[in-house]
Amino acid sequence: RHLGLAAVTLAVGALVTLLVLLGQGTEPAKALQWAFLSYPTAFLAAFMVTEPATLPPRRWQRLAVGAGVGALSAAQLSIVGILVSPELALLLGNLAGLGWRRLRRPGRG
């Protein structure tokens, strides 16, 4: 049911990982291998992002969260001295999903 969401998360995460690795001088074949096999993007996409309790209500919102989590988890960003890890990217995606849920159902707990 959430195959599209997982695919978007995986594709964006792998693309960003590939770009980061190529930017760091990694050989293209090795960067492609690492993008799909050595990073936690597949687990994140298949099991964590697709958790129904934390997903936003609309499809486009779910895909936006998936793309955002995939990009943030792979970008190796540092914000205010804090490295954005896959766990932090997932937390930010869950907070976005929670915000969209609350906007759709005002007054409900």
N, C-alpha and C positions, 0 to 999 in steps of 0.2 A: 504494500500500500504506500510505503514511503520510499520506493525505489528511486523516484526522481529526485527527492531531497538528498538521498545518500549519493546519487550520481553527481549532482551539482557540487556537493561538499567535497567529494573526492576529486572531481575534475579541477575545481578552483584551487584546492589545496595542492594537488600535484603540479599544476601549472605554476603557481607561486613558488613552490619548492624548486622546481626546475629552473625558473628564472633566477632565484637566489643563488643556487649552486653554480649556474653558468656565470653569473656575475662575480662569483668568488674564484673563477678559473677552473672549475671542475670540467673534465672532458664530457662532451655531450652524451655519449653512451652511458657513462658512469652516473651522470646526473639524472638521466632518465630512469635508470635502474633504481637509484636511491629514492627518487620521487615517488615510486610506487611500492617499493619493497622495504625500505629502511626507515621510513617515517611513520608516525602513528596516524596518519590521515585516514587510512582504510578502516581502522578500528573506530576512530572518531566518527567517521561517516556512517558506518554500518550499525553501530550500537549506541553511540552516545547522542548524536544529533537527532536521531529519529525517535527518541523517547517521547511518547505521546503526551505525557503529563506536562511537558515543558514547551510544546510546540505552539506557535501562534495559530489562530483560527483559519486564516485564509491561505490558499496555496501559494500566492505570490509572496506572502510574508514568510512562509516556511522556506521557500527557495532563497529569499534574501538572507534569512538567518543562516541557511546552509552555506551560501556563498561567503558571507561575512566570517563565519567560523572557520571555513576552509582557508580563506585568505589570511586571517589573523593568526591561525595556528601555524602556518608555514612561513610567514613573512620574517620571522626572527626580529621583531621590533622590540625596542626598549622605550617604554613610556615612563617618564619621571624616574628613571633608574630601575624600573621593574620590567623584566623580560616577559613578553607576552607568550606564554606557554600554551600548548593545546588545552590545558585545563582552564586557564584564564579565558581563552577564546571561547570555550564552551560556556563558561559562566556568563560572559557578556552576551552570548547568543541566547541563553536562557532568560536573562534579564530583559532582553528585547522582546522575546516571546511572551513573557509575563506582562510587559507593558501593553502589547497588542491585545492580549486576552482581557486585560482590565479595561481598555478602551472600548472593546466590543461589548462587554457586559458590565456596564456601570451599576454600582450598588450591590453587586454580588461578590461574596467572599472569596 
